[in-house]
Amino acid sequence: MQSPNLPYNLRIDQLRWLAVTVVFLFHFYLEFRGQGGGAISSAWYGLISEGHTGVALFFALSGFLFMQIAIFQQQISYGAFLRNRCLRILPLFLTIFMLATSIGRDKFVPQDLFYVLATNLGLAPTSYTAVTGAAWSISVEFSFYLVFPFLARFTLVQGPSYLFKLLVMMVFFKVAAYTVNDKSTLMYFSTLLGRFDQFLIGMLAALFYQRHGVWLRRWSPWLPLPAFLLVVGNSALQAHFGKFEPYTHQAFWIGWSLLEATGWSFLIVAWVAFDRPLPTWLERALARAGQISFSFYLLHMGVLRIWMQYCGLPAYTGHRGLDTALTLLITYVAAWGLSGISYSAIEQPFLLLRRRYGARGDIGSTG
C-alpha cells in the first residue's frame, strides 16, 4: 500500500497476504471441526492446525517495516506517527468494536467502552463472539505503536545491542509471570508480555537487512524456500510440543514467541530480498490482497460463521474432501470480495489523509 514514508516494496504486501491466508486456514479448520470434520493428526500440518501463527508474522512484519522507515527517515515525529497509525487502523477497528457492543448489548456496561484500548484483556465485548474476536490483536499492535518511535530512536543511537537488552528483559518477565499465572498460555498468546519480543525480532531483522542487503539480494533466489521450510518446521514443533490450548500452563510458551518470530523474520528478510519477478498477474493479485488484508483479517470470521450457520459443508459432489475444498474456495473468495468493499468504503478514505512523519520527502511507501 502507498504512504509517504518509505519506497514501496510490493513484497511487504505479499507477506501480508500470506499472514491473513494462514489465519484464514486456521479459522476454517476450526469451523470445519465444528461441523463434524476430523482433526489434523500430523504435526507437519501445523501451519494450518496452529495457523494463529499468522498473527506472529503480522507482528514481526510491523517491527521490520517500521524499523526500515526509521532507518530511512532517521527522524520520526511522534505525533505524526501516531496520527498515521490511527488513520490506518481506527476506522475499521472502531466499526468492529461497534459491532461487538451491538451483539452484546444485553451484557453491556458503560465501562466496556474502555475496552476499546484493551480488546486483548478481560471480558472485552469483542471477545464474546468469534465474529469480532480477531480484534484482540489490534490492541497489542497499537501498544507497540505507542512506544515504537522511542525504540527506534534508541536503536539508531545504540544499535542492535539495545534490542537484545530488551529481549533479555522480556525473557525475565515471561519466566517471572509463568511462576504466578496458572493459565499462562493465554497470557503469552494475547498480551504484550507474550508478543512484544516478536516486534523486537522484526526490528532486528530490519537492521540485519540493512547491513547485509547486498549479500541477501545476491543469494535471493535460494533463500525463500529454506526460510519457508523453517516456518513449516517451527509450526510442526508447536503442533507437537505446545499446541494452543488457552487455559493451560505450558513452559514451552515462554520461549515459543521468540522462535516463532525468528522463523517468520527469516522469511521476511528472504522474501523482501527476492528480486526475481513473479508472473505479472500474480504479483498484482498478491499485492492487492496484501493491500486489503486488514479488512480481510477483521471480517473473514464473519463470512465463515454466516456460511457455516446456513450452509455448513454441503454435499456438492458426494466426496467429503472435494466438498471441503470447494467450501474453502467459496468462503475464501467471498471474504476477499467483502474485504475489497470494506477497504474502499471504510479504510481508503482515511488512508488518503496520512502525512509524512519523518525527515525525508514525500514518496511512495508500504508503511
N, C-alpha and C positions, 0 to 999 in steps of 0.2 A: 504494500500500500504506500501511498505517497504522503510525505510530510516534510517539513522544512529543516531537517537536522542531520541527515546522513545520505550519501549517494544510495540510490535504490538498488537493492540486490534481491532479485526475484527468488533466490534460493531460500531466503528467510520466510517468504510467504509459502513456499513449497513445504517447508518444515512445519509451518502452522497447519497446513492441510494434513500432514502425517499425524500430528498430535491429535486433532479432532477426530480423525478417522479411527485411530486406535481407541479413543474413548468411546466412540460410537459402537465399535465392535464389542467392546466390553459390556456396554449397556444393552445392546441387542442380545448378547449371550445371557445376561441376567433375565431379560424378558422371555427369551426362548425357554429357559429353565422354568420360569413361572408358568409357561404354557404346557408344561409336562415334558419338555425336552430333556435329554440326558446331559450329564455333566461331562466336561472335558477331562479325560483321565490322564493324559500325558502332560508332564511339566513343560515339554518343548512347545506347547501352545500357550505358554504363559503370557505372551504378548496380547492374547485375547482374554484368557481367564483372569489375568491380573492387569487388564487394559487400562485401569486407572493410572498406570504409569505414564500415559499421555499427558497428564497434568504436570508431571515432573519435567517432561520435555518443554511444556509451556514456561515453567518457572526458570529452568536453565536458559531457555532462549531469551527470556526477558533480561536476565543478568548479562548474557552475551551481547544482546543488541544495545542495551543502554550503556554498557561499558564501551562498546565501539563508538557510540555517539560521544561519550565523554572524551575518549582518546582523540577523536576527530575535532571536536569543538574546543577542548581544553578548558572550557569555562561554561558552567551551566547555571542559569538563573533559576533559583529555587521556585519562586512564584510562577514563572512562565512554564517551568517543567510540570508543576502540579496542575496548572491550568490546562495544559495539553492532555495530561493524563485523565483529568476529569471529563474533558470533552470526548475523550476516546471511550471511556467505559461507563460513565454515569447514565447517559440517556437510556441505553438498553438495560443496564443493571437496575435502575430505578423502575423501569417498566416491569421487569421480572419481580421486583420486590412488591410492587403494587398488586401484581397478580397473586403473589403469595399471601398478602394480607387479605385479599378478597376471598381466596379459597378458605382461609382460616378465620373468617370474620367472627364466627361464634366463639372462638377462643381468644380473640384479640383483646389486648390490654394496651393502654397508651404507651407503656414502657417498651412495647415491641418496636416502636419507631427507632429506638436506639440501636436495634439490631442491624440497621442499615449499615452501621460501621463494623459489625462483627457477625456476619452471617455464618461464620465458621464455629461459633461458640454457643453453648447453652441450647435453649429451645427457640432458635431463630425461626420466624414464620416461614422462611424459605425451606426449612428442613422438614416441614410437616408432610411434604409430598415430593415424590421423585420428579414431578414436572418442573419444579423450581429448585431442586436440590443442588444442581451444579453451581449455584451462586455462592456456595461456601468458599470456593477458591478465589473469588474476586476480592473478598476482604483480605485474604492472605497476600494477594498480589498488591493491593493498594497499600498495605502496611509496608511492603518493600519500597513502593514509590515514595513514601514519606521520608525514608532515610537514604535513598539512593544518592541524591546529589552530594550528601556528606561523604558517603562511602567512596564515591567517585573522586571527590577532591582529595581525600586522604590517600587513596590508592595511587593517584597520579603523583603525589609527593613521595610516598614511601615505597611504592612498587608492590609486587605480589606478596611480599612478606606481611603486609598489613592484612591482606585477606586470609593468609594462613593463620595469623594470630586469631582472627575472628573464628575460623573453623575450629581451632583448638578450644576456644571458649564454648562454642556450640556443642562440641562433644561432651565437655564437662557438664553443661546444663542438662543435656539429654540423659546422661548417666544419673545425675542427681535427681532429676524428675522421675526416672524409672523406679527409684527406690521408694517413692511415696505415692505413686499413682498405679492403682491396680488394674486400670483399663488403659494402659499406656499406648496400645496400638492405635486407638482412635486419636489420642493426643498427638502422636507423631504424624499421623496421616493428615490431620485437618487444622493444625495450628502453625503459627510462625516458628515456634520452637522446633517443630519437626521438618519445616520446609525452608527456613532461612538459609541453611547451608547450600541448598540447591541453586538459589540465586547467586550465592558467592562462587560456587563452582562455575557457573555460567560466566561470571565476570573474569575469573581466572582463564577460562577458555578464550575470551576475547584478547587478553594480554598475550596468551600463547600464540594466537593467530597473528597478532600484530608483529611479534618477534620472529615468527617462523613462517610467515605467509608465503614468501618466495619458495621455500622448500616445499611447503604443503601443495602449492599450485603445481610445482614440477611433478609431484607424485600423485596428483589429484585423481587420475583415472583408476588408481589402485586402492584408494583409501575408503570410499563409501561402503563397499561390500564388507570388509572386515569390521568396520565400525558398526554396521547394522547387525552383523553376526554377534558382536559383543552385546548389543542391546537385547537381542533374542536370548543369548546366554544368561544375561542378568535376569530377564523375566522368568526364564526357566528355573533359575536359582531361587527366586522368590516363590514361585509356584510350588517348589519342592520343600523349601525350608521355612517360609514365612508368609504364606498366603494371607490376604487381608481378611481378618476376622475381627470386626471393630472392638468387641468388648473382651479382648484377650490381653495377656501380659507377656509379650514376646521380646526377649532380649535382642533377637535378630533385627528388630526395627530400630535399634539405637544407631546402627551403622548403615542401615539399608538406604536411607535417603542420599548419603554420600556416594555409595556405589552406584545407585540408580542415576543420579545426576552426572556422575563421571562418564558413565556409558553414553548417555544422551549427548553430553558435551563433546565427546569424541566424534559422534555422528554429526553434530552441528558444525564443528570445525571441518570435517571431511567434506560435507556437502557444500558449505559455503565456498570452500576452496575448489570444488569441482568445476572445471572450466570447459567441459565438453557439452555442447548443446544437445538437449533432448529434441525430439520432433516438435516442430513449432506449435502444433495444436495442443500437445501435451504440456509444454512449457506454459502456455497461456491458460490452459484449463486448471492446472495445479496452482498457478499464481493467483488466478481469480478465486479459487476455492480458499486459498490462504487469506485473501483479502476479506472475505465474508465469514471467516472461521469463527469469529467471536459470536456472531448471531447463531451460527450452527451449533456452537458449544452450548449456549444457553437455551436453545429451542429444540434440539433434537430429541430430548426425552419426552417432550410433549407430543411430538409426532409418533414416537414409538408407543406411548401409552394409548393414544387415540386408536392407532391401528390394532394393537393387541386387545384393546377393550372391545372393539366392534368386529374385527376380522380374525384375530388370532393367527393361527398358522393354517390357512386354507389348503385344501387338497386340490391344488391346481392340476397336478399330474398323477397323483397317487403315489409318488415316490417321495418319502419324507425328506431326504437330503436335498433333492431338487426343489421341492416346495419351500424349504427353509431358505435356500439360496435366492429364490425369486422374491420371497418376502423381504429378505435383506436388501436386495436391489431396489425394490419398490420404496421401502421406507427411507433408504439412503438418498435416493433421488428426490423424494418428496421433501426431505429435510433440507436439502440444498436449495430446492425451489423456494421454500418458505424463507430460508436464510437470505436469499437474494432480495426478496421483497423487504424483509426486515432491515437489511443493510441500507437499501435505498431510501426507505421511509424514516428510519429512526437513527441510524448511525451516520450516514454520509453527510447530511446537512450540518451536523455538529462538527464533523471532522474537517470540513472546509473552513471552520473558524480557528483552527490551530495556528500557532505562530512559532517563529524561531525562538529557541530558548538557549542557544549557545552563542559563541562569539563570531562564528563564521557566517557567510552569506546565505541567502535563500536558495536552496537546492532541493532536488527530489530525494526522498528518503523512505525507509521502511519503519521509522520509529514514531 
